[in-house]
Amino acid sequence: MEKFPSSKIESLKPEVSLLEEFAIDAGIDVTTIPKAGTVAYARLWDTCKEYSKEVHLEMVGKETDPSESQSRRRRLHNELCTMIFGIDHASVAKRDYKNLKRIANLAHFVSGREQYIEEV
């Protein structure tokens, strides 16, 4: 019986997307993450980066208008709630308040701003 070269064995493993890996790290059920290569995946990725950027600007005091930045951050977090769980921020909070931090942590993993990750 012929053995598979290791590269063929590697290609037989199911692929896990970066978003799924980050979701696991954040404590989010990966079944709620869109499949890699889809428009939904790209949109979630981009929204995570935008959210983390707003948090970063607030943390370093570089936002041009603090109230506008906070409003954008809240809007983006609400969008992330909808994209990941299919419900708004208030509903996510009602189900499991810790998921709000998990969503923020996912965004910070995606953007590479792990200094903002909070323990859940």
Stockholm file with secondary structure:
# STOCKHOLM 1.0

chainA/1-120         MEKFPSSKIESLKPEVSLLEEFAIDAGIDVTTIPKAGTVAYARLWDTCKEYSKEVHLEMVGKETDPSESQSRRRRLHNELCTMIFGIDHASVAKRDYKNLKRIANLAHFVSGREQYIEEV
#=GR chainA/1-120 SS CCCCCHHHHHHHSCCCCHHHHHHHHHTCCGGGSCCTTSHHHHHHHHHHHHHHHHHHHHHHTCCSSHHHHHHHHHHHHHHHHHHHHSSCHHHHHHHCTHHHHHHHHHHHHHHTCGGGCCCC
#=GC SS_cons         CCCCCHHHHHHHSCCCCHHHHHHHHHTCCGGGSCCTTSHHHHHHHHHHHHHHHHHHHHHHTCCSSHHHHHHHHHHHHHHHHHHHHSSCHHHHHHHCTHHHHHHHHHHHHHHTCGGGCCCC
//
